[in-house]
Amino acid sequence: MVLGGTCKIGVLGGIGPEATGEFYNKLITELQVRELINNNQDFPQIIINSIPAPELIGNKISEKDLENYISGLRELHNFEVDFIVMVCNTIHLFHDKFQKRINTTILDLKEEIKKFLIKNNIQKVLVIGTPLTIKGGLYEFQEISSFKPNEKELETLSKAIFNFNKGFKKEEQIKITKKICEKYLEKGAKKIILGCTEFAVMLGKKNLPNINTIDLLVDATIKKFILTKAKGDIL
């Protein structure tokens, strides 16, 4: 099945840039693995807007901070992309707010997580992420029981994200994060939602029962790509 390269995908990234790079590489690989590509012209046009926005690892995000993201989304909208993927977990707390500011469809990671959990009958999870992601309940669903890191652990995880993102003792940050995860697996968590794209990079290949949010973003992007191209062919 070859789709052709008429679809244009916008990626809001840089939050952080290493996770954005992993998303891009995984997207290309999955398009190939799913036999959607016969030649270079079959790839979608992919516009990555890697913005140097503030890290979202604190307990608050100001309206001024959000303007960085809104500007980035508007830039992608002005490129007339078919849809936008935000390679970040915390920023999806503001998905609905952003969607009201631009007409271009923004993929909803929260909905993708919910569908995955229900489809796979996953009943008990640990959610790791930034304090805002956890306290904002981004991945809390009535159907699912969840563990959350305590305040001290959230502070530790935030520091790990910050240090990993700037390239400081990266293996140490991985060990710190993995230790917290193992504690909750012993308490009964069946899966770990890697609710920060940095954690998806850090732990995605480790021997832990995780739900990699970058992988779910890639899958949702490919599904949307197929639908967008199919509609274009009909028109």
C-alpha positions as CSV (number, residue, x, y, z in Angstrom):
1,M,0.0,0.0,0.0
2,V,1.7,3.2,-1.2
3,L,0.2,6.5,-0.2
4,G,2.3,9.1,-1.9
5,G,3.8,12.3,-0.4
6,T,1.0,14.8,-0.6
7,C,0.3,14.8,3.2
8,K,2.0,17.6,5.2
9,I,2.6,16.9,8.9
10,G,3.5,19.6,11.4
11,V,5.6,18.6,14.5
12,L,5.9,20.9,17.5
13,G,9.1,19.8,19.1
14,G,12.1,20.9,21.0
15,I,10.5,20.1,24.3
16,G,13.1,18.6,24.4
17,P,14.9,18.3,21.1
18,E,16.3,14.8,21.7
19,A,12.8,13.4,22.2
20,T,11.7,15.2,19.0
21,G,14.6,13.5,17.1
22,E,13.5,10.1,18.4
23,F,9.9,10.7,17.4
24,Y,11.1,11.6,13.8
25,N,13.3,8.6,13.5
26,K,10.7,6.2,14.8
27,L,8.1,7.7,12.5
28,I,10.3,7.1,9.4
29,T,11.1,3.6,10.6
30,E,7.4,2.7,11.2
31,L,6.3,4.0,7.8
32,Q,8.9,1.7,6.3
33,V,8.0,-1.3,8.5
34,R,4.3,-1.0,7.7
35,E,5.2,-1.0,4.0
36,L,3.8,2.4,3.3
37,I,6.9,3.6,1.4
38,N,8.1,2.4,-2.0
39,N,10.3,5.4,-2.8
40,N,11.4,8.7,-1.2
41,Q,8.4,10.5,-2.7
42,D,6.0,8.4,-0.7
43,F,7.1,9.9,2.6
44,P,4.8,12.7,3.9
45,Q,6.3,16.2,4.1
46,I,7.3,16.7,7.7
47,I,7.8,20.2,9.1
48,I,9.5,20.2,12.5
49,N,9.3,23.4,14.5
50,S,11.7,22.8,17.3
51,I,11.1,25.6,19.7
52,P,13.4,26.7,22.5
53,A,10.6,27.1,25.0
54,P,11.0,26.9,28.8
55,E,11.1,23.5,30.3
56,L,7.7,22.5,31.8
57,I,9.1,20.9,34.9
58,G,7.9,23.4,37.5
59,N,4.5,23.5,39.3
60,K,3.1,26.3,37.2
61,I,3.0,27.5,33.6
62,S,2.4,31.1,33.0
63,E,0.4,32.5,30.1
64,K,3.6,34.0,28.9
65,D,5.2,30.5,28.8
66,L,2.3,29.2,26.9
67,E,2.7,31.9,24.2
68,N,5.9,30.2,23.1
69,Y,3.9,27.1,22.3
70,I,1.0,29.0,20.7
71,S,3.4,30.9,18.5
72,G,5.0,27.6,17.5
73,L,1.6,26.1,16.6
74,R,0.6,29.1,14.6
75,E,3.8,28.9,12.6
76,L,3.0,25.3,11.7
77,H,-0.6,26.3,10.9
78,N,0.7,29.0,8.5
79,F,2.7,26.3,6.7
80,E,-0.8,24.8,5.9
81,V,0.0,21.4,7.5
82,D,-2.8,18.8,7.5
83,F,-2.4,18.2,11.2
84,I,0.0,18.8,14.1
85,V,1.7,16.5,16.6
86,M,3.0,18.0,19.8
87,V,6.0,15.9,21.0
88,C,5.6,16.6,24.7
89,N,3.3,15.2,27.4
90,T,2.8,18.1,29.8
91,I,1.8,20.5,27.0
92,H,-1.2,18.3,26.3
93,L,-2.8,19.6,29.5
94,F,-3.6,22.6,27.3
95,H,-4.6,20.7,24.2
96,D,-8.2,22.0,24.2
97,K,-7.0,25.6,24.8
98,F,-4.6,25.4,21.9
99,Q,-7.1,23.8,19.6
100,K,-9.4,26.8,20.0
101,R,-6.6,29.1,18.9
102,I,-5.9,27.4,15.5
103,N,-8.0,25.6,12.9
104,T,-5.5,22.9,12.2
105,T,-6.2,19.6,14.0
106,I,-3.8,18.8,16.9
107,L,-3.5,15.1,17.8
108,D,-4.7,14.4,21.4
109,L,-2.2,12.3,23.2
110,K,-4.4,11.9,26.3
111,E,-7.1,10.2,24.1
112,E,-4.5,8.0,22.5
113,I,-3.3,6.8,26.0
114,K,-6.9,6.2,27.2
115,K,-7.8,4.1,24.1
116,F,-4.6,2.1,24.5
117,L,-5.2,1.3,28.1
118,I,-8.8,0.2,27.5
119,K,-8.0,-1.8,24.4
120,N,-5.3,-3.7,26.2
121,N,-7.3,-4.1,29.4
122,I,-4.6,-2.4,31.5
123,Q,-6.1,-1.8,35.0
124,K,-3.3,-0.5,37.2
125,V,-0.5,1.8,36.1
126,L,2.3,4.0,37.4
127,V,2.3,7.5,35.8
128,I,5.7,9.3,35.8
129,G,6.1,12.8,34.4
130,T,6.5,16.4,35.3
131,P,4.7,17.7,38.5
132,L,2.2,19.4,36.2
133,T,1.4,16.3,34.3
134,I,0.9,14.3,37.5
135,K,-0.9,17.0,39.6
136,G,-3.0,18.0,36.6
137,G,-4.2,14.5,36.2
138,L,-3.4,14.3,32.5
139,Y,-3.5,10.5,32.5
140,E,-6.0,9.8,35.2
141,F,-9.1,7.9,34.0
142,Q,-12.1,6.6,35.9
143,E,-11.6,3.1,34.3
144,I,-8.0,2.8,35.4
145,S,-6.3,2.6,38.8
146,S,-3.0,4.6,39.0
147,F,0.0,5.1,41.2
148,K,1.6,8.6,41.4
149,P,5.0,9.5,42.6
150,N,5.1,11.4,45.9
151,E,6.3,15.0,46.2
152,K,9.9,14.1,46.9
153,E,9.9,11.7,44.0
154,L,8.4,14.3,41.7
155,E,11.1,16.7,42.6
156,T,13.7,14.0,41.8
157,L,12.1,13.2,38.5
158,S,12.0,16.8,37.5
159,K,15.7,17.2,38.2
160,A,16.3,14.0,36.2
161,I,14.4,15.5,33.2
162,F,16.3,18.8,33.4
163,N,19.7,17.1,33.7
164,F,19.0,14.6,31.0
165,N,17.8,17.3,28.6
166,K,21.0,19.3,29.0
167,G,23.2,16.2,28.7
168,F,24.4,16.0,32.4
169,K,25.3,12.5,33.6
170,K,22.6,10.9,31.5
171,E,23.1,7.4,32.7
172,E,22.8,8.5,36.3
173,Q,19.4,10.2,35.5
174,I,18.2,6.9,33.9
175,K,19.2,4.9,37.0
176,I,17.5,7.4,39.3
177,T,14.3,7.3,37.3
178,K,14.4,3.5,36.9
179,K,14.7,3.0,40.7
180,I,11.5,5.0,41.3
181,C,9.7,2.9,38.7
182,E,10.8,-0.4,40.2
183,K,9.4,0.7,43.6
184,Y,5.9,1.0,42.2
185,L,6.1,-2.2,40.1
186,E,6.8,-4.0,43.4
187,K,3.6,-2.3,44.8
188,G,1.5,-3.8,42.0
189,A,1.7,-1.4,39.0
190,K,1.4,-3.5,35.8
191,K,2.6,-0.8,33.4
192,I,4.5,2.5,33.6
193,I,3.2,5.3,31.5
194,L,6.3,7.3,30.5
195,G,4.4,10.5,30.8
196,C,7.3,12.7,29.6
197,T,9.0,12.3,26.3
198,E,12.4,12.5,28.0
199,F,11.4,9.4,30.1
200,A,10.4,7.7,26.8
201,V,13.9,8.3,25.6
202,M,15.5,7.3,28.9
203,L,13.5,4.1,29.6
204,G,11.9,3.1,26.3
205,K,14.5,0.5,25.7
206,K,15.0,-0.7,29.3
207,N,13.6,-3.9,30.6
208,L,10.5,-2.4,32.2
209,P,6.8,-2.9,31.4
210,N,6.2,0.6,30.0
211,I,3.9,2.5,27.7
212,N,6.1,4.6,25.5
213,T,4.2,7.9,24.7
214,I,6.5,8.6,21.8
215,D,5.5,5.2,20.2
216,L,1.8,6.1,20.7
217,L,2.4,9.5,19.1
218,V,4.0,7.7,16.1
219,D,1.2,5.3,15.8
220,A,-1.5,8.0,16.0
221,T,0.5,10.1,13.4
222,I,0.6,7.2,10.9
223,K,-3.1,6.5,11.4
224,K,-3.9,10.2,10.8
225,F,-1.6,10.2,7.8
226,I,-3.4,7.3,6.2
227,L,-6.8,8.9,6.8
228,T,-5.6,12.3,5.5
229,K,-4.1,10.8,2.3
230,A,-7.2,8.7,1.7
231,K,-9.4,11.8,1.9
232,G,-7.1,13.6,-0.4
233,D,-7.3,10.8,-3.0
234,I,-11.1,10.9,-2.9
235,L,-11.1,14.6,-3.5
